[in-house]
Amino acid sequence: MNRKKSSALLQQFLFVGPSTIFFILIMIIPFLLGLYYSFTNWNGVSSKIDWVGFDNFVTIFTNDDKFRDAFWFTTRFTVLGVILTNLLGFLLAYFLTKPLKTRNVLRTIFFMPNVIGGLLLGFIWQFIFVKGFAAIGNATNLGFFNLPWLGTKGTAFWAIVIVFVWQTAGYLMVIYISSLNNVPKDILEAAEIDGASRGQVLRSIIIPLVMPAVTVCLFLAISWSFKMFDLNLSLTKGGPFGSTESVAMNIYNEAYTNNRLGLGTAKAVIFFIVVAIITSLQVRFTKSKEVEA
């Protein structure tokens, strides 16, 4: 019996041990070090690390207007990004599960933006907003294309939202397609025989049955939008005048541009707690809405 237990433990260690060790080295230890540094005034370079207790957190909540502005921007961006990304992803999936001849090609086209890296995608769209839209606007005299997309607070915000939705909707579309394909056909046929309209079928049958996919997609969209950094950096760099600076960029600038790693990690700890609470509540709420076929 002891030999069997030892063999089982050895097998578990061989299969799970390496990934566990790397997870501890790459995730757990840096996280614990970040917690420690959040209570210091370390600049990230010096060998001298002074313990300051909760001073960094007090400074953030009382004297850091830029962080509050970045949090407000990130909150507005997250609300719009999550709603629009999931709505577009579900609509694309709904129509691309219909018997269309070109649906496989369209699925590939809509998914492709997700393959492109965020930094590269941001620079591409920066060229489109500045040069491409200007050329179209001069040719057509349409006001939409003549807007200073990256030049004002309002338009720059919407520019980031547009690019984010364009990039991520295709990924969520794939998840929704998989879930829609698993909806039992006999239930849909029974509803059709009973005279239910497409809207009633969608509202009363399809959406409740794809709630597990909604849970996953909402979680991913919230996580992506809150942590958005690469698009922010490549499109606006937080401008104009810091009006589109996300929390992730604010933390990066505080830690590595202003050389205040202690304050930056304190912001990261607050950010982590807020995102963890929001995503936990979202998962709990949407899980309660799931039904079994």
N, C-alpha and C positions, 0 to 999 in steps of 0.2 A: 504493500500500500504506500509506504514511504517512497519507494522507488518510483511509483506512478506519479505521486505528487511532485517529486523532484523533477521528473521528466516533463511534466506539464508546466512547471514553473520555468524550466529551462527553455521550453518552446515559446512560452509567452515572452520571456526576456529577449530571445533571438528575434522574434517578429515585432514586438512592440518596443523593446528597449532602445534601439537606435533612434527611432522617431521621437521617443520620449526625451532622450538625452538632448537631441537637437532642439526640441521644443523648449526645454528648460534653458538651454544656452542662448537661443535666439529670441525667445519671448519672455519667459519668466524673470530671468536675471536682469535684462535691460529694464523691464517694468519695475522691479524692486529698486534698481539703481535710480530710475526716474523719480520714484516716490521719495527716495532719500535726497536727491538733488533739489527737489521742490521745496525743501526746508533749509536750503543754503543760498548763498549769494555767489555761487561759483560762476566764473565767466567762461568756462569750458576749456580753458587753456592753462591757467595757473595751477600750480601744485597746492596752493593755499585754498582751502575750502572752509568757509566760516558758516557755522550753524546759526540761522536767524529765526528758527521756529516758524510761526505762522505769519511772519511779516510779509512774505510774498503774497499770501492769500488776502491779507488785509489791504495791501496796495492794489491788488487787482479789483477788489470789490469797492474801493473808495476813490482811487485816483487814476484809474485806467479807462479813460473814455474811448480810446481806440479799440480796446478789447470788447467793450460793450457794443460799439458800432459794428465791429466785425461779427459779433454774435447775432445782432439784429439782422444784418445782411444775410448771414448763413441761415438763420431761421426762415426768413422770407424765401430765400432761394430753395431751401429744402422743401417747404410746403408746396411751392409751385413745381419743383422738379419731381417730387414723388407723385403728385397727382397727374401731371402731364405725361410723365414717362410711363406710368402704369396704364393710363387711359389709352395712350397711343399704342403701347405694346399689346394690350388686350384687343384693341380694334384690329390691328394688323393680324394678330393670330386668328381672330374670329373670321376675318375674310379670307385668310390664306389657308383655312381648313376646308373651305368650299372647293368643289371640283373645278378648279381653274387650270387651264393648260400650262400657264406660266407660273404657277404658284411656287415651284421649287426654285426657279430663277429669281423670283421676287423675294423669297425668303433669304436667299444668299445676298441679294443687294441690300436688304434692310439690316442684315446682320453684319455686313462688312465694316461699317464705321466702328464697331466695337473692337475689331481686330487692330485698328490703328492706335498707336500710343497717344496718350492724352496730350503730351507736349507737342508732338508732330501735328496732331489734329488741331490744336490751338493755333499754331503758326499758319496752318493752311487756312483756317477760318479767319484769322487776322487779315490775311491777304484778300480773302473774299469780301470781308466787310469794308476794308479800306479801298481796295482797287477794283474788285469785281463789281460790287454794288454801285460804286461811283460811275463805272463805265456803263452799266445798265441804266442807271438813273439819267445820265447825260443823253443816252440814246432814246429813252422812252418818256422822260420828264415825269416819271412816277415818283411821288413824294416818299413812298416807302423806301426806295433805294437811295434816295438823297439824304436820308437821315444820318447824322453823325454817330454811327452805331457804337463806336468805342470812345466817343468824345464827350459824352454827357453822362451824368449819374444814372438817369432812367434808362437810356438806350443801352448803356454798357451792361446794366443788370440783365436786361432782356436778351442781349447778345449771348451772355454766358448761359442763360437758361435755354436758349434755342440750341446751342451747340451741345450742351449736356443731354438734352432730350434726344437730339439727333443721334448722339453717340450710343446711349444706353438703352433706348427703346427696343432695338433689335435683339439684344440679349434677353430682355424680359419676354419678348415675343416668342422666343424659342421655348421658354418655360411654359408660357400659356398654351402654345400649340400642343406640347406634350400632354398637358392637363386636359385640354379640350378633346384630344383624340381618345382619352380614356373615359369620357362621358358615355355611359351605356346607351347604345343605339336604340334598344328596345324601349327605354323610357322616353326618348325623343319621339319615336314612332307612335307610342301610345298617346302622348300629348297632342301630336298632330291629328291622330284619329279622333280625339275628343274635341277637336276644333280650337285648340289653343293657338293664338297668334304668335308670330316670331318674337315680338316684344315680351309676351307672357312666358314663352319658353326660355328666353334669355334671362328674364328677371327671376323666375320662380324655379327653374331647373338648372340651367347651365351655371349661372353665377354661384349658387350655393354649392354645387358639386366641384367647382374649381377653386373653392376657398383655400385649400392647402397651397395651391400655386400662388394665390393672392398673398398668403402669409409670407411665403418665401420672397416674392417679388417686392412687397412692401419693405421687408427687412433689408434686402439688398439696396433698394433705391434710397432708403433713409441713410444707410451706412455710406453709400457712395456720395450722396449729396452733402452730408455733413462733413465728410473727409475730403471734399473736392479741393485739390491743390494745383495739379498740373495744368488744367484748363485756365484756372485763375492766373497762374504765373505767365503762361504763354499768350493769353488774350489781352489782359489789361494790366498785369502786375499789381493789381489792387487799385488802380486808378480809375477815373481821374480823381486826384486828391484823396486817395484812400477810401473812396466811396464803395468800391467793390472788393475790399479786402476781406477774404474769408477768415474764419478762425484758424484754420490750418496754416494759412500764410502769415497771419499775425503771430502765431506761435513760432514759426520758422524765422521770421524777421527778428523777433525778440531774442531768440536763442543764438542765432548765427550771424545776424547783421548787427544787432546792438550788443552782442557778446554778453548777454545776461541769461545764461543757461538755466540758472536757478529759477528765475522768474518765468522763463519760457516753459520749463517742465511743470511748474505750478499751474500755469494755464492749461497745459496738456492734461494734467490730472483732473482739473475741473471739467474740461471738455470730455474726457473719458467717462466721468461719472454721469454727466448729462446725457450723452449718447447712449450709455448702457441703460439708464432708466427709461428713456424714450423707446428704445428698441424692445426692451423687456415688456413694457406696457402694450406696445403694438402687437407683439407676438401673442401675448396672453389674450388680448381682445379678439384678434382674428382667429385664434385657435378655438375660441368659444363659439365662433360662427360656423365652424366646419361641420359638415354633415357627411354621413356615409351613404354611398349609393346602394 
